[in-house]
Amino acid sequence: MGQVLVVGAGVVGLSCAVRLLEAGHRVDVLARDLPLETTSAVAAALWYPYLAFPQERVAAWGERSYGAFAELAADETTGVAMRRGTEVHPAAPPEPWWGGAVPDLERTQVPGWPAAWSFTAPVVDMPVYLRWLTSRVEQLGGTITRMNLSSLPQGRVVDCAGIGARLLGSDDSVQPVRGQVVYVEQWGLEEWWLDEAGPTYVVPRGREVVVGGTEERGDWSRTPSPDTAAAILRRAARLVPEVAEARVLRHKVGLRPARPEVRVERVGDVVHCYGHGGAGVTLSWGCADEVAELVG
């Protein structure tokens, strides 16, 4: 099969590395940031197609990823759990374009909100999951090396550089969408909550709850803002009142790699796979399957 270099060690890069290794390739992952240092490590990681286009391709990738995560949830060491939750709306929305991927989507009623959806979705504890993905790459014979690249390397390459694709892929269409989150102590919350306004979300993990967020386009700052954090907690407490009393553990910022369309295509020896916006986790396995096919 030969060697393939995967550039980027976030959730998309590691997922692609796993699929390529499973297909029999020799894979080396090269990245400036190691997995727990990436934007993926900051993500609340609720399965939801957010800031990712075009809809038809995103829906297909999301459906394949949903199925993969549902299988992984059977193994608690992966950090994946299937959790039911609710998305509220200020007015009755049309059927979601991604609804075909979700087997139990239904309208529901939430006091104080004109409309709401309820469904089961994968929720991924990213630090746990990134460690699992790293172990999976290594068990299959792959390597992960820290390397600060100024351009894509020679040879067969899979470009999963995320926001770095702006430089490495010379793609000015890639723009950061800053997302700030607050991690609070888990008090027994089992269901996730989401409101696109803000956006605002409350996503439970085993030992903590991720509360967000922001959608700040073109902002490169990775420094958390105390004022922004306070606003996030106020909005989230409207969804889940217990947030107001929860002990804050830490603050983080991630830069989502947004693009008019997710780029998954082969150009010569390079397969590009970036521009997933806020849906890197949501689309990861579907895109990785397509990348493995393109590498061939």
Helices and strands as residue ranges (DSSP letters): E 3-7, H 11-22, E 26-31, G 35-37, G 39-41, H 55-72, G 76-78, E 80-89, G 99-101, E 106-110, E 113-124, H 126-139, E 143-146, E 157-159, G 162-164, H 165-168, E 175-185, E 192-195, E 200-204, E 208-212, E 216-217, H 226-239, G 241-245, E 248-258, E 263-267, E 270-274, H 280-295
